[in-house]
Amino acid sequence: MLTPYVIARSMFDEVFDSAFSNRSSDGMMNTDIKENDEGYELIIDLPGVNREDLSAELKDGHLIISATVGQKKDGDTETNGKYLRRERFVGSFKRSFYVGDQIKQEDIRAKFEQGVLHLFIPKVPATAQIEQKNLIQIEG
């Protein structure tokens, strides 16, 4: 049986945790980014994600990674009791990385294995920008 102290303590823990950490998504989409001469490699942890619940999209220069974890599929039923507490993440999450307008979808390579997404984004050669002077004519 939960006493008022336990309930109040649990509520305090949840408020404190939400104010000072992001417990609901700890361990979700932790990302390492490596640079080499050819481009950038993103290594993204996606624990518990199945390949069919993962998508990567390039939109307006942003690489958007979306995933769903633990959602019930049609026909799934749970008949063995109810949860009193759930600490494992269930839901959808999304992360975006700006890669530039010059990158095209076909330039990006992706591989997903053992809960880790590897993305390779090539470097785009820098184009020399010609500085334009916008001088105002001064009459004298």
BELQUI-V578453 format. One record per residue. N is the residue number from 1. RES is the residue in one letter. PSI is psi in whole degrees, 0 to 359 (999 if undefined). Layout:
N;RES;PSI  N;RES;PSI
This chain:
1;M;137  2;L;123  3;T;162  4;P;324  5;Y;314  6;V;318  7;I;314  8;A;319  9;R;317  10;S;318  11;M;320  12;F;315  13;D;315  14;E;319  15;V;313  16;F;313  17;D;318  18;S;331  19;A;328  20;F;1  21;S;176  22;N;62  23;R;327  24;S;337  25;S;19  26;D;133  27;G;0  28;M;125  29;M;34  30;N;132  31;T;134  32;D;140  33;I;122  34;K;142  35;E;138  36;N;187  37;D;328  38;E;331  39;G;209  40;Y;140  41;E;126  42;L;129  43;I;111  44;I;123  45;D;128  46;L;68  47;P;135  48;G;1  49;V;133  50;N;152  51;R;320  52;E;348  53;D;17  54;L;139  55;S;151  56;A;132  57;E;142  58;L;121  59;K;121  60;D;42  61;G;4  62;H;133  63;L;118  64;I;120  65;I;127  66;S;144  67;A;156  68;T;138  69;V;132  70;G;15  71;Q;142  72;K;141  73;K;160  74;D;132  75;G;346  76;D;133  77;T;151  78;E;114  79;T;2  80;N;53  81;G;185  82;K;156  83;Y;137  84;L;333  85;R;137  86;R;117  87;E;342  88;R;140  89;F;133  90;V;124  91;G;197  92;S;151  93;F;161  94;K;147  95;R;145  96;S;141  97;F;131  98;Y;123  99;V;353  100;G;157  101;D;344  102;Q;346  103;I;136  104;K;158  105;Q;317  106;E;348  107;D;337  108;I;132  109;R;140  110;A;144  111;K;136  112;F;120  113;E;138  114;Q;43  115;G;13  116;V;127  117;L;126  118;H;124  119;L;136  120;F;126  121;I;116  122;P;155  123;K;143  124;V;129  125;P;136  126;A;135  127;T;139  128;A;128  129;Q;129  130;I;124  131;E;127  132;Q;130  133;K;127  134;N;75  135;L;143  136;I;128  137;Q;132  138;I;121  139;E;148  140;G;999
